[in-house]
């Protein structure tokens, strides 16, 4: 394992999840976002975003221009780049949750009119919960990579303090809008839109839907469309997803309950 293919945690090179293709900022080609030092402080949250861009490189450029940053970016082909030390780098991506969180940005144009010829995204679905009522389904490779990341981050292997607690889960229902009380920090797994502060971030700073109506990271899709997209992208049967959206897809990977709007 070379240092460039390892995940960097508190300055140490750690083996990534099996099968995950990752490049860290130890590789000179991968940008490291500027942040504040949080060494010695517990890291207890994961916050998942979607970018409303079409490439990892474009996402980095937008974040740099806006003075923001995330720790991990998931490209359309499922490749992951690490742009900050998971333990010691406090990056600006989640408002009041910046201090204890790891930020994951999933590259997705979100809007169908942002797709271009030859795009890796193949499905645009009707989605009344989404801004403008239409939504680009993330690739199966992205959903799998994001699920692997969250599983690893919330495991002892990462050396962090993130529990596998879905903040938007109430009983067997996974929330798809804002979640009461989610502004307050508590350990677990978040979609950016779970807390009201994301409305300010999305409209004025972060790459993402410029609307409080929905973040793609926590939005349900037409179930058949998502299952077909996942099954067809690699030409073989994929695990069944209960609903779409990166957040809901990951949740179903862990046998978390159904979704609600």
Secondary structure as UniProt FT lines:
FT   HELIX           3..5
FT   STRAND          7..9
FT   TURN            10..11
FT   STRAND          12..14
FT   TURN            18..19
FT   STRAND          22..23
FT   TURN            25..26
FT   TURN            28..29
FT   STRAND          36..37
FT   TURN            39..40
FT   STRAND          45..50
FT   HELIX           56..65
FT   TURN            66..67
FT   STRAND          72..74
FT   TURN            76..77
FT   STRAND          80..82
FT   TURN            86..88
FT   STRAND          89..90
FT   HELIX           95..97
FT   TURN            98..100
FT   STRAND          101..106
FT   HELIX           112..114
FT   TURN            117..118
FT   STRAND          124..126
FT   TURN            128..129
FT   HELIX           131..133
FT   STRAND          134..136
FT   HELIX           140..153
FT   HELIX           156..158
FT   TURN            167..168
FT   STRAND          169..170
FT   TURN            171..172
FT   STRAND          173..175
FT   TURN            180..183
FT   STRAND          188..191
FT   HELIX           192..194
FT   HELIX           197..204
FT   HELIX           216..218
FT   HELIX           223..233
FT   TURN            234..235
FT   HELIX           246..253
FT   TURN            254..255
FT   STRAND          258..260
//
